Amino acid sequence: MNTFLDMSFTGIAWYALVLFGASYIRGFSGFGFTAVLMIGLTMIMPVAEIVPLSVALELIASSGQSVTIFRYVDWRKLAVLLATGVLCTPLGVLLLTLVPDLALRAFVLVFIFGSSIYLIFSRRHHQTISLGNYLLAGAVIGVANGATALSGLALALFFSLTDESPKKVRATMIAYLFLADIWAGGILLASGFYTGDTFWRVAVSLPLLGLGDWFGSKHFASVRPDTFRTVVLWLLLTLSFAGIFVTAATLLAHSTMLSNAP
């Protein structure tokens, strides 16, 4: 595993920029941290190093926000989303064994991209979502998490359909991702993905994580509800488009390698 000492100055600067941007977006919206890190850092770090780093930093950031978001979390709906999500995550993992990872990721990203465009331009009114639809949404988000690790984007897309207040949406998303990351972090730890280098990288990342998260939270406090929903949809649009671009570039690179193989 490479540490920051093995990176060039440009690599370290890019890491710092991506980390601050991901932290700011997370502090503002409650989601997007892992997506930004995955999209931004794959050119300088292996995915196997980004995932445990992201999970650990997200857990730390959520712990720091727990006092301020606790009273806004919709615990009943969170429990429903988590219950069906946990039950259906293995289905996503099973799907991953049957369909190539990049194909699944591309499908989910294209769906989120298209849905975001529709919601931005459709003038659709937000509505109250039934408990049954929360159960269904939790199942879909669980499958997406098991197959592609894109549960945050899927969760944000679902909440953009509801009439919940921005404070409740943001707090519930942070709580959902925190609890999901505890499970994921335990699996990663048991599987040996966390090493001394990982914990060192987490430690030196904390100042930028805290700074970006603080600025994002301060910005959220001054934003009107309608503006928040608009920003979330445009953020989903941007992240899904960037993810599609990175996935397409990866597929092209793989096909080029195969065509050049003897």
C-alpha positions in Angstrom: 0.0 0.0 0.0 1.3 3.4 -0.9 1.3 6.3 1.6 1.3 10.0 1.0 5.1 9.9 1.2 5.1 7.9 -2.0 2.9 10.5 -3.8 4.2 13.4 -5.9 3.4 16.9 -4.8 0.7 17.1 -7.4 -0.9 13.8 -6.1 -0.9 15.1 -2.6 -2.5 18.4 -3.7 -5.1 16.6 -5.7 -5.9 14.3 -2.8 -6.3 17.4 -0.5 -8.6 19.1 -3.0 -10.8 16.0 -3.5 -11.0 15.4 0.2 -12.0 19.0 1.0 -14.6 19.0 -1.8 -16.1 15.7 -0.7 -16.2 16.9 3.0 -17.9 20.1 2.0 -20.5 18.4 -0.1 -21.2 15.9 2.7 -21.5 18.7 5.3 -24.0 20.5 3.1 -26.1 17.7 1.7 -25.6 14.7 4.0 -24.4 12.5 1.2 -21.9 12.2 -1.7 -18.7 11.8 0.3 -17.9 8.3 -0.9 -19.0 9.1 -4.5 -16.7 12.1 -4.7 -13.7 10.2 -3.3 -14.3 7.2 -5.6 -14.6 9.5 -8.7 -11.8 11.8 -7.7 -9.2 9.5 -6.3 -9.2 6.5 -8.6 -6.5 8.1 -10.7 -4.0 8.2 -7.8 -5.2 5.4 -5.5 -6.5 1.8 -5.9 -10.2 1.3 -5.1 -9.3 -1.2 -2.4 -7.6 1.6 -0.5 -10.2 4.3 -1.2 -13.1 2.2 0.2 -11.8 1.6 3.7 -10.5 5.1 3.9 -13.9 6.6 2.9 -15.8 4.4 5.4 -13.6 5.4 8.3 -13.7 9.1 7.5 -17.5 9.0 7.0 -17.9 7.3 10.4 -15.7 10.0 12.1 -17.6 12.8 10.4 -21.0 11.4 11.3 -19.9 10.9 14.9 -19.0 14.6 15.1 -22.4 15.6 13.7 -24.4 13.3 15.9 -25.3 15.9 18.5 -26.5 18.5 16.0 -28.6 16.1 13.8 -30.0 13.7 16.4 -33.3 15.6 17.0 -34.0 15.9 13.3 -33.6 12.2 12.4 -36.9 10.4 11.4 -36.1 7.2 13.3 -39.2 5.4 12.3 -38.5 5.8 8.6 -34.8 5.2 9.1 -35.6 1.9 10.7 -37.8 0.9 7.8 -35.2 1.8 5.2 -32.5 0.0 7.1 -34.5 -3.1 7.7 -35.3 -3.8 4.1 -31.9 -2.4 3.0 -30.0 -4.9 5.2 -32.2 -7.8 4.1 -31.8 -6.9 0.4 -28.1 -6.1 0.3 -27.2 -9.8 -0.1 -29.3 -9.8 -3.3 -27.1 -7.0 -4.6 -24.0 -9.0 -3.7 -25.5 -12.0 -5.5 -26.3 -9.8 -8.6 -22.6 -8.7 -8.5 -21.5 -12.3 -8.9 -23.8 -12.7 -12.0 -23.3 -9.3 -13.8 -20.0 -7.4 -14.3 -19.4 -4.7 -11.7 -18.9 -1.9 -14.2 -22.1 -2.8 -16.0 -24.1 -2.7 -12.8 -22.5 0.6 -11.8 -23.2 2.1 -15.2 -26.8 1.0 -15.1 -27.4 2.6 -11.6 -25.6 5.8 -12.6 -27.5 6.2 -15.8 -30.8 5.6 -13.9 -29.8 8.3 -11.3 -28.7 10.7 -14.1 -31.9 10.3 -16.1 -34.1 10.6 -13.0 -32.3 13.7 -11.8 -32.9 15.4 -15.2 -36.6 14.4 -15.1 -37.0 15.8 -11.5 -35.2 19.0 -12.3 -37.2 19.9 -15.4 -40.6 18.2 -14.7 -42.0 20.8 -12.2 -43.1 17.8 -10.2 -44.6 18.6 -6.8 -43.2 16.8 -3.8 -45.5 14.4 -2.0 -46.0 12.3 1.1 -44.5 8.9 0.6 -46.4 5.9 2.1 -44.8 3.4 4.5 -45.0 0.7 1.8 -43.0 2.9 -0.6 -40.4 3.4 2.1 -40.1 -0.4 2.4 -39.7 -0.7 -1.4 -37.2 2.1 -1.5 -35.1 0.5 1.3 -35.0 -2.7 -0.6 -33.9 -1.0 -3.9 -31.3 1.0 -2.0 -30.0 -2.2 -0.3 -29.6 -3.9 -3.7 -27.8 -0.9 -5.1 -25.5 -0.9 -2.1 -24.6 -4.5 -2.3 -24.1 -4.4 -6.1 -22.5 -1.0 -6.6 -21.9 0.8 -3.2 -24.0 3.7 -4.5 -26.5 3.7 -1.7 -25.9 7.3 -0.8 -26.9 8.6 -4.3 -29.9 6.2 -4.5 -31.0 7.4 -1.0 -30.7 11.0 -2.0 -32.7 10.4 -5.2 -35.5 8.9 -3.1 -35.7 11.7 -0.6 -35.8 14.2 -3.4 -39.3 12.9 -4.1 -40.6 13.4 -0.6 -42.1 16.5 1.1 -39.8 16.1 4.1 -38.0 19.2 5.4 -34.3 19.6 4.4 -33.1 19.3 8.0 -34.9 16.0 8.4 -33.8 14.7 5.0 -30.1 15.6 5.7 -30.1 14.2 9.2 -31.8 10.9 8.2 -29.4 10.4 5.3 -26.4 11.0 7.6 -27.8 8.6 10.2 -28.5 5.9 7.5 -25.0 6.1 6.0 -23.4 6.1 9.5 -25.2 2.9 10.5 -24.6 1.3 7.1 -20.9 2.2 7.4 -20.6 0.6 10.8 -21.6 -2.7 9.2 -19.4 -2.1 6.2 -16.5 -1.0 8.4 -16.8 -4.2 10.5 -16.7 -6.4 7.4 -13.7 -4.5 6.0 -11.9 -4.7 9.3 -12.5 -8.5 9.6 -11.4 -8.9 6.0 -8.0 -7.3 6.6 -8.5 -4.1 4.6 -7.5 -1.8 7.5 -3.7 -1.6 8.1 -1.4 0.8 9.9 -1.0 2.8 6.7 -4.8 3.2 6.4 -5.1 4.5 10.0 -2.2 6.9 9.4 -3.9 8.2 6.2 -7.1 8.7 8.2 -5.3 10.6 10.9 -3.6 13.1 8.6 -6.9 13.6 6.7 -8.9 14.7 9.8 -8.1 18.5 9.6 -9.4 18.8 6.0 -12.3 16.5 6.7 -13.4 18.7 9.7 -12.8 22.0 7.8 -14.8 20.9 4.7 -17.6 19.4 6.8 -17.8 22.6 8.9 -18.0 24.9 5.9 -20.6 22.7 4.3 -22.7 22.6 7.4 -22.5 26.4 7.8 -23.7 26.8 4.2 -26.6 24.4 4.7 -27.8 26.5 7.7 -28.3 29.5 5.4 -30.1 27.8 2.5 -33.8 27.8 1.9 -35.7 24.5 1.5 -36.4 24.9 -2.2 -32.8 25.8 -2.9 -31.6 22.8 -0.9 -33.7 20.4 -3.0 -32.5 22.0 -6.3 -28.9 21.8 -5.2 -29.3 18.1 -4.2 -30.8 17.3 -7.6 -28.0 19.1 -9.5 -25.4 17.4 -7.3 -26.9 14.0 -8.1 -26.8 15.0 -11.8 -23.2 16.0 -11.6 -22.0 13.1 -9.6 -23.8 10.5 -11.7 -22.5 12.1 -14.9 -18.9 12.1 -13.5 -19.4 8.5 -12.4 -20.6 7.5 -15.9 -17.6 9.2 -17.5 -15.1 7.4 -15.1 -16.9 4.1 -15.7 -16.8 4.6 -19.5 -13.1 5.5 -19.3 -12.4 2.4 -17.3 -14.3 0.2 -19.7 -12.4 1.7 -22.6 -9.1 1.1 -20.9 -10.0 -2.5 -20.2 -11.0 -3.1 -23.8 -7.8 -1.5 -25.0 -5.7 -3.7 -22.8 -7.6 -6.8 -24.1 -7.2 -5.8 -27.7 -3.4 -5.2 -27.2 -2.9 -8.5 -25.4 -0.9 -11.1 -27.3 
